[in-house]
Amino acid sequence: MSLMNVFGVSHSALTAQTSRLNVIAENLANAEVTTGDPETAYKGKYPLFKSVLTEAQGQGDAVGMGVKFDGTIEDTRPARSSYEPGNPLADDDGFVYKSNINSVQEMANMMEATRSYQTNVEMMNTAKQLLMRTLTLGQ
């Protein structure tokens, strides 16, 4: 793998982490939405990533060349319920339902995605510095 490929791999990671942050933002925005039916309560989403492989030149071996955002999956946990008989959205039994999002878990996921994004930016900066040093070798 050449040093120039580092930029492509890091770019794919930055794009994937941006998509991850968008999914987390959507989950956090809908964390406290209330409804009267557990089936219509917002279901959390989680990103899926897929390795992007390419064949090594002439060797036939698959080599990792980045990552790709491959959609989302829904959280299968049941909606949270609370007894609020005075709420206009309450069902016949007096319950309202909220999404199955755990805000603390989402915040931890957000911090992890942010750190991963920062790491990939640093990797690109390091590769840039190495290339600049290579250009000054002949001086």
Backbone as CSV, one residue per row, in Angstrom:
resi,resn,N_x,N_y,N_z,CA_x,CA_y,CA_z,C_x,C_y,C_z
1,MET,0.861,-1.176,0.000,0.000,0.000,0.000,0.901,1.232,0.000
2,SER,0.645,2.111,-0.934,1.458,3.326,-0.991,0.943,4.358,0.003
3,LEU,1.760,5.343,0.228,1.388,6.405,1.158,0.180,7.186,0.657
4,MET,0.019,7.248,-0.654,-1.129,7.964,-1.212,-2.448,7.256,-0.897
5,ASN,-2.419,5.927,-0.743,-3.632,5.183,-0.418,-4.157,5.520,0.970
6,VAL,-3.291,6.017,1.834,-3.706,6.390,3.185,-4.808,7.440,3.130
7,PHE,-4.705,8.351,2.166,-5.720,9.401,2.050,-7.082,8.819,1.666
8,GLY,-7.088,7.839,0.780,-8.342,7.204,0.381,-8.981,6.427,1.519
9,VAL,-8.168,5.697,2.262,-8.674,4.926,3.396,-9.207,5.859,4.472
10,SER,-8.451,6.901,4.767,-8.901,7.857,5.780,-10.156,8.591,5.331
11,HIS,-10.244,8.904,4.054,-11.442,9.565,3.535,-12.667,8.676,3.724
12,SER,-12.527,7.396,3.442,-13.671,6.495,3.614,-14.069,6.403,5.083
13,ALA,-13.091,6.419,5.979,-13.385,6.375,7.416,-14.076,7.652,7.870
14,LEU,-13.635,8.798,7.362,-14.274,10.070,7.713,-15.721,10.098,7.237
15,THR,-15.959,9.616,6.043,-17.315,9.570,5.503,-18.194,8.639,6.333
16,ALA,-17.657,7.483,6.709,-18.417,6.525,7.517,-18.749,7.100,8.894
17,GLN,-17.788,7.772,9.526,-18.039,8.333,10.852,-19.021,9.498,10.787
18,THR,-19.010,10.235,9.682,-19.997,11.297,9.500,-21.397,10.705,9.410
19,SER,-21.535,9.618,8.665,-22.828,8.934,8.570,-23.255,8.406,9.930
20,ARG,-22.311,7.878,10.674,-22.603,7.382,12.024,-23.098,8.501,12.919
21,LEU,-22.449,9.657,12.856,-22.881,10.802,13.666,-24.279,11.276,13.266
22,ASN,-24.608,11.201,11.983,-25.948,11.569,11.539,-27.009,10.637,12.123
23,VAL,-26.724,9.341,12.158,-27.661,8.370,12.736,-27.818,8.628,14.230
24,ILE,-26.722,8.906,14.922,-26.773,9.192,16.361,-27.591,10.449,16.616
25,ALA,-27.400,11.473,15.792,-28.166,12.712,15.954,-29.660,12.453,15.767
26,GLU,-30.014,11.626,14.803,-31.418,11.283,14.587,-31.986,10.552,15.804
27,ASN,-31.212,9.617,16.350,-31.660,8.889,17.541,-31.869,9.828,18.722
28,LEU,-30.912,10.722,18.947,-31.034,11.648,20.082,-32.202,12.611,19.899
29,ALA,-32.449,13.029,18.667,-33.563,13.946,18.405,-34.913,13.291,18.691
30,ASN,-34.987,11.985,18.528,-36.246,11.269,18.717,-36.328,10.515,20.038
31,ALA,-35.369,10.705,20.915,-35.305,9.924,22.160,-36.496,10.141,23.077
32,GLU,-37.047,11.320,23.098,-38.137,11.617,24.036,-39.484,11.848,23.355
33,VAL,-39.615,11.438,22.113,-40.889,11.583,21.403,-41.889,10.607,22.003
34,THR,-43.076,11.123,22.338,-44.096,10.330,23.013,-45.219,9.975,22.040
35,THR,-45.763,8.767,22.192,-46.875,8.309,21.371,-47.800,7.439,22.220
36,GLY,-48.980,7.191,21.741,-49.952,6.388,22.474,-49.956,4.927,22.082
37,ASP,-49.095,4.524,21.155,-49.066,3.146,20.677,-47.613,2.664,20.632
38,PRO,-47.306,1.523,21.244,-45.911,1.055,21.248,-45.383,0.725,19.848
39,GLU,-46.277,0.432,18.916,-45.843,0.098,17.558,-45.398,1.327,16.778
40,THR,-45.919,2.493,17.126,-45.551,3.711,16.388,-44.427,4.491,17.071
41,ALA,-43.972,4.012,18.237,-42.863,4.682,18.918,-41.598,4.557,18.057
42,TYR,-40.785,5.598,18.088,-39.554,5.615,17.300,-38.647,4.465,17.733
43,LYS,-38.116,3.754,16.768,-37.178,2.663,17.035,-35.777,3.165,16.716
44,GLY,-34.873,2.966,17.642,-33.495,3.402,17.438,-32.868,2.727,16.229
45,LYS,-31.936,3.418,15.630,-31.224,2.897,14.463,-29.734,2.835,14.774
46,TYR,-29.094,1.853,14.192,-27.656,1.695,14.374,-27.010,1.483,13.012
47,PRO,-25.859,2.114,12.786,-25.220,2.031,11.470,-24.547,0.682,11.240
48,LEU,-24.527,0.291,9.985,-23.789,-0.889,9.555,-22.649,-0.420,8.659
49,PHE,-21.485,-0.998,8.852,-20.336,-0.671,8.032,-19.873,-1.918,7.301
50,LYS,-19.286,-1.695,6.154,-18.815,-2.794,5.319,-17.380,-2.490,4.907
51,SER,-16.533,-3.486,4.994,-15.151,-3.315,4.544,-15.109,-3.225,3.030
52,VAL,-14.307,-2.301,2.545,-14.096,-2.178,1.104,-12.781,-2.869,0.808
53,LEU,-12.860,-3.930,0.025,-11.678,-4.713,-0.297,-11.325,-4.521,-1.761
54,THR,-10.060,-4.609,-2.038,-9.591,-4.559,-3.419,-8.527,-5.636,-3.570
55,GLU,-8.326,-6.085,-4.770,-7.364,-7.143,-5.005,-5.964,-6.553,-5.118
56,ALA,-5.021,-7.163,-4.406,-3.628,-6.716,-4.499,-3.141,-6.949,-5.924
57,GLN,-2.316,-6.068,-6.431,-1.860,-6.124,-7.820,-1.146,-7.435,-8.116
58,GLY,-1.775,-8.249,-8.956,-1.151,-9.476,-9.417,-1.103,-10.604,-8.415
59,GLN,-1.543,-10.402,-7.185,-1.408,-11.456,-6.176,-2.721,-12.165,-5.883
60,GLY,-3.844,-11.582,-6.227,-5.125,-12.224,-6.023,-5.632,-12.194,-4.592
61,ASP,-4.903,-11.574,-3.675,-5.341,-11.496,-2.282,-6.174,-10.240,-2.080
62,ALA,-7.214,-10.367,-1.253,-8.033,-9.206,-0.922,-7.310,-8.363,0.120
63,VAL,-7.247,-7.081,-0.118,-6.570,-6.155,0.779,-7.579,-5.103,1.223
64,GLY,-7.596,-4.786,2.504,-8.502,-3.762,3.015,-8.150,-2.391,2.474
65,MET,-9.161,-1.695,1.974,-8.922,-0.371,1.406,-9.904,0.656,1.940
66,GLY,-10.465,0.400,3.083,-11.364,1.388,3.649,-12.629,0.764,4.194
67,VAL,-13.593,1.632,4.428,-14.867,1.221,5.007,-15.980,1.985,4.311
68,LYS,-17.155,1.385,4.283,-18.301,2.002,3.615,-19.513,1.911,4.539
69,PHE,-20.279,2.989,4.621,-21.542,2.996,5.352,-22.519,2.150,4.543
70,ASP,-23.091,1.130,5.179,-23.921,0.165,4.461,-25.363,0.159,4.966
71,GLY,-25.849,1.306,5.432,-27.228,1.406,5.888,-27.359,1.308,7.394
72,THR,-28.598,1.148,7.832,-28.878,1.069,9.266,-29.756,-0.141,9.560
73,ILE,-29.744,-0.553,10.822,-30.667,-1.576,11.303,-31.438,-0.981,12.469
74,GLU,-32.661,-1.468,12.668,-33.496,-0.976,13.764,-33.229,-1.760,15.035
75,ASP,-33.293,-1.061,16.145,-33.171,-1.680,17.460,-34.449,-2.462,17.731
76,THR,-34.320,-3.690,18.205,-35.487,-4.549,18.418,-36.026,-4.492,19.841
77,ARG,-35.410,-3.705,20.693,-35.914,-3.604,22.070,-37.295,-2.953,22.067
78,PRO,-38.134,-3.308,23.039,-39.479,-2.707,23.080,-39.424,-1.232,23.482
79,ALA,-40.490,-0.517,23.137,-40.600,0.894,23.497,-40.717,1.030,25.015
80,ARG,-40.230,2.162,25.536,-40.375,2.437,26.965,-41.798,2.910,27.232
81,SER,-42.373,2.459,28.330,-43.729,2.895,28.670,-43.720,3.569,30.036
82,SER,-44.637,4.507,30.185,-44.813,5.146,31.490,-46.303,5.430,31.684
83,TYR,-46.710,5.353,32.925,-48.116,5.540,33.266,-48.398,7.018,33.440
84,GLU,-49.132,7.598,32.503,-49.508,9.013,32.518,-50.956,9.143,32.068
85,PRO,-51.907,8.827,32.947,-53.306,8.823,32.523,-53.817,10.203,32.094
86,GLY,-53.189,11.284,32.538,-53.624,12.629,32.162,-53.090,13.096,30.824
87,ASN,-52.171,12.370,30.234,-51.573,12.747,28.956,-52.587,12.492,27.839
88,PRO,-52.796,13.469,26.955,-53.768,13.269,25.872,-53.374,12.156,24.891
89,LEU,-52.105,11.762,24.878,-51.663,10.684,23.998,-51.787,9.304,24.642
90,ALA,-52.188,9.239,25.908,-52.240,7.969,26.636,-53.241,7.016,25.992
91,ASP,-52.910,5.728,26.048,-53.843,4.724,25.534,-54.964,4.481,26.548
92,ASP,-55.813,3.499,26.296,-56.961,3.227,27.164,-56.551,2.855,28.581
93,ASP,-55.345,2.295,28.739,-54.854,1.905,30.061,-54.086,3.022,30.752
94,GLY,-53.914,4.176,30.103,-53.220,5.319,30.690,-51.720,5.346,30.435
95,PHE,-51.224,4.525,29.531,-49.791,4.465,29.253,-49.441,5.272,28.003
96,VAL,-48.285,5.905,28.058,-47.689,6.522,26.878,-46.380,5.796,26.601
97,TYR,-45.934,5.873,25.362,-44.754,5.113,24.944,-43.727,6.056,24.326
98,LYS,-42.476,5.792,24.671,-41.362,6.571,24.123,-40.414,5.620,23.405
99,SER,-39.521,6.193,22.654,-38.578,5.386,21.884,-37.722,4.520,22.801
100,ASN,-37.105,3.535,22.202,-36.231,2.630,22.944,-34.787,3.130,22.994
101,ILE,-34.603,4.410,22.778,-33.266,5.023,22.769,-32.769,5.225,24.198
102,ASN,-31.533,4.830,24.433,-30.857,5.101,25.694,-29.923,6.295,25.417
103,SER,-30.273,7.462,25.941,-29.515,8.683,25.635,-28.067,8.605,26.099
104,VAL,-27.820,7.951,27.223,-26.445,7.828,27.722,-25.615,6.981,26.757
105,GLN,-26.193,5.896,26.280,-25.501,5.045,25.317,-25.237,5.801,24.017
106,GLU,-26.203,6.591,23.586,-26.025,7.366,22.355,-24.934,8.417,22.517
107,MET,-24.854,9.031,23.680,-23.794,10.017,23.919,-22.424,9.344,23.896
108,ALA,-22.330,8.138,24.471,-21.068,7.390,24.420,-20.714,7.035,22.979
109,ASN,-21.713,6.630,22.196,-21.477,6.337,20.779,-21.016,7.582,20.032
110,MET,-21.601,8.727,20.391,-21.215,9.975,19.745,-19.757,10.328,20.063
111,MET,-19.368,10.152,21.313,-17.972,10.447,21.691,-17.021,9.501,20.967
112,GLU,-17.391,8.235,20.848,-16.550,7.270,20.145,-16.418,7.633,18.669
113,ALA,-17.517,8.010,18.034,-17.476,8.396,16.623,-16.632,9.657,16.428
114,THR,-16.757,10.604,17.338,-15.976,11.841,17.265,-14.490,11.552,17.394
115,ARG,-14.124,10.684,18.333,-12.708,10.328,18.520,-12.164,9.596,17.290
116,SER,-12.958,8.732,16.726,-12.531,8.025,15.523,-12.328,8.999,14.369
117,TYR,-13.228,9.963,14.245,-13.104,10.991,13.201,-11.804,11.771,13.405
118,GLN,-11.550,12.197,14.648,-10.335,12.954,14.946,-9.080,12.138,14.650
119,THR,-9.107,10.857,14.949,-7.962,9.985,14.692,-7.664,9.914,13.199
120,ASN,-8.699,9.820,12.401,-8.493,9.746,10.953,-8.008,11.066,10.380
121,VAL,-8.437,12.180,10.943,-7.908,13.480,10.521,-6.421,13.550,10.848
122,GLU,-6.041,13.080,12.024,-4.623,13.072,12.408,-3.806,12.170,11.493
123,MET,-4.404,11.046,11.079,-3.693,10.151,10.167,-3.435,10.844,8.837
124,MET,-4.417,11.590,8.350,-4.224,12.322,7.099,-3.161,13.404,7.253
125,ASN,-3.157,14.088,8.384,-2.138,15.115,8.634,-0.747,14.501,8.686
126,THR,-0.621,13.342,9.322,0.672,12.664,9.403,1.153,12.243,8.021
127,ALA,0.252,11.675,7.212,0.623,11.274,5.856,1.051,12.492,5.036
128,LYS,0.356,13.610,5.213,0.721,14.843,4.497,2.119,15.302,4.912
129,GLN,2.404,15.257,6.203,3.733,15.666,6.679,4.821,14.753,6.122
130,LEU,4.554,13.458,6.065,5.538,12.526,5.512,5.788,12.800,4.036
131,LEU,4.731,13.081,3.290,4.908,13.403,1.875,5.686,14.696,1.694
132,MET,5.421,15.685,2.521,6.156,16.950,2.435,7.634,16.738,2.751
133,ARG,7.933,15.887,3.727,9.338,15.592,4.062,10.016,14.866,2.905
134,THR,9.266,13.986,2.245,9.818,13.262,1.095,10.197,14.235,-0.005
135,LEU,9.376,15.258,-0.213,9.665,16.250,-1.263,10.922,17.055,-0.949
136,THR,11.263,17.191,0.318,12.437,18.006,0.692,13.718,17.161,0.823
137,LEU,13.663,15.881,0.502,14.844,15.021,0.644,15.997,15.461,-0.242
138,GLY,15.717,15.925,-1.436,16.776,16.288,-2.368,17.406,17.635,-2.108
139,GLN,16.968,18.367,-1.134,17.503,19.700,-0.905,18.733,19.680,-0.056
